[in-house]
Amino acid sequence: MNNNLTARSLFIYLLCLVLCAASLMPFWIMIVNATRSTEQIQQSFSLIPSHYLLTNWDVLVGKGFNVITGFLNSAFIAFSSALLTIYFSAMTAYGFVTYRFKGNRFLFAVVLGIIMIPGQLGMIGFYQFMLRLNLTDSFIPLIVPAISTATAVFFFKQYLDATLQPEIIQAARMDGASELAIFHRINLPLMKPALATIAIFSVVGSWNNYLMPLILINSQEKYTLPMMVQLLKTDIYRTELGSMYLGIMLTVLPLLIVYFSLSKYIISGVALGGVKE
């Protein structure tokens, strides 16, 4: 019996190692190709880094890839959007769970319906609306829409349904706490795992967003990192693959740091968000 358990555990560990290696392989290939020349990448596949990293960096900078500007622009948009998403979506979900008003279920059904609508359907209308407001070539239309994030509202509501105790809210009200104080001092600390989970998804989504900035942003000094990577493909005669991989690596690296910094909250946040007592 013990031998069967040991063999089974060994098989599970080996399978997890294989899956982990398969997940990390694309990142390692990206890092390796960032150190190789275009000719090396086109001629053969390799898992061993080369010595063209500084050369690729020179090409990257020479093509207008401003790492600091792109990083600051992407970080400002991503973290501002994440803050708006987690705060206002958590407040909306708190309202759905705490207040039993007429039309509660209907409004939540509307939220679920919004989740099913592809965002690309309203892209043209949104651009025309921003054009009339003179908000094109600005970060505002890339940040403000994060206030209304239906997916985050749904996730937070599911999480609060599983964790929030009505008795705690009633006790706080009896002690004279205002509704905002209850939300800030009781609800938000209770939702830390869920807030961290949505923060990761929001930052990753905003950071990787390429289409909307491409439509709305015209000034090169306001380009995000994904937009700057596209600048590396503008040469019709030669595409520097090594420098392109280096640019992609610089774009992905901050996301990996954010993910590993907050990843411990993802499992608990998703698990509790999917369970209703």
CORFEN-V891762 format. One line per field, one symbol per residue. phi: phi as a letter, one per 30 degrees, with the letter a starting at -180 (. if undefined). psi: psi as a letter, one per 20 degrees, with the letter a starting at -180 (. if undefined). burial: b if it has 16 or more other ideal C-beta (glycine too) atoms within 10 Angstrom, else e. A space follows every 10 residues. Layout:
phi: ???
psi: ???
burial: ???
This chain:
phi: .ddddddddd dddddddddd ddddeedddd ddddccdddd dddacbccdc bcdddddddd ddcidcdddd dddddddddd dddddddddd ddddddddcc cdjedddddd edddddcddd dcdddddddd dddhcdhbde dcceedeccd dddddddddd edbdcedddd dddddjdddd ddddccdddd ceeddddddd dddddddddc ddeddcccdd dcdddedddd ddcdddcacd dddddddddd ddeddddddd dcdddddddd dddccbd
psi: ghhggghggg ggggghgghg hhhighhggg gghijrrggg hhhrpqjpqa kjghghgghg hhjjnogggg gggggggghg ggggghghhh gghhghhhom rpjghghhhg ghhhhipphi hjgghgghgh ghjljrlqig iiggiihnoh ghggghghgh hhhpphhggg hhhhijprhh ggghhggghh jgghghghgg hgggghgioh gghhhhphph ijqrghhhhh hijioihpon hghghgghgh hhghhhgggh hjhhigghgh ghijpp.
burial: eeeeeeeeee eeeeeeeeee eeeeeeeeee bbbbbbbbeb beeeeeeeeb ebeebbbebb eebebbbebb bebbbebbbb bbebbbbbbb bbbbbbbbee eeeeeeebee beeeeeeeee eeeeebeeeb eeeeeeebbe bbbebbeebb bbbbbbbbbb bebbeeeebe ebeeeebeee ebbeebbbeb bebbbbbbbb bbbebbbebe ebbeebbeee ebbbbbbbbe bbeeeeeeeb bbbbbbbbbb bbebbeebee ebeebeeebb ebbeeee
